[in-house]
Amino acid sequence: MSSARSKQAAGGRGGKGTPATVAAAKAKIDFALHAYEVDPAAESYGRAAADALGVPHERLFKTLLAEVDGRLTVGIVPVSASLDLKALAAAAGGKKAHMADPHDAERATGYVVGGISPLGQRRRLPTVLDASASAFGTVYVSAGRRGLQIELAPADLLRLTGAGTAAIARG
């Protein structure tokens, strides 16, 4: 993986980048951006992204928002799995969880569904990364827009998001 902290860090229009790429560049971590063509007919944005990039589904992670005891919480799980809401609730110190309304997720993060990044969100939310990420030297997450993924070390993802880790993936 090559460092993409300069011009490549933009990843967005006009050289400004997305909030996710700006956050990664500002943190001075090593990362790489990977653009791909979005398939508007795809049933799963994450699986389509993994397929387009030739990345194993277990290594590309999706960012999902749930409400845990009424508080928005981010769960980051491989696209090969689904989010275990009970496990997320337990990891976040709560009792009950359900998927957040997409409009609430977009408003809280500043991103659109299908392009929600765990990095550079409008406001910092409690975040849990599935423990399976530690099996990889680098993982892929959305870079803040459909058609763009950021590859970074799981430790850097944890540091930038303030996330904890737990087994929150099912399947």
Secondary structure, 3 states (H helix, E strand, C coil): CCCCCCHHHCCCHHHCCCHHHHHHHHCCCCEEEEECCCCCCCCCHHHHHHHHHCCCCCCEEEEEEEEECCEEEEEEEECCCEECHHHHHHHCCCCCEEECCHHHHHHHHCCCCCCCCCCCCCCCCCEEEEHHHHHCCCEEEEEEECCEEEEECHHHHHHHHCCEEECCEEC
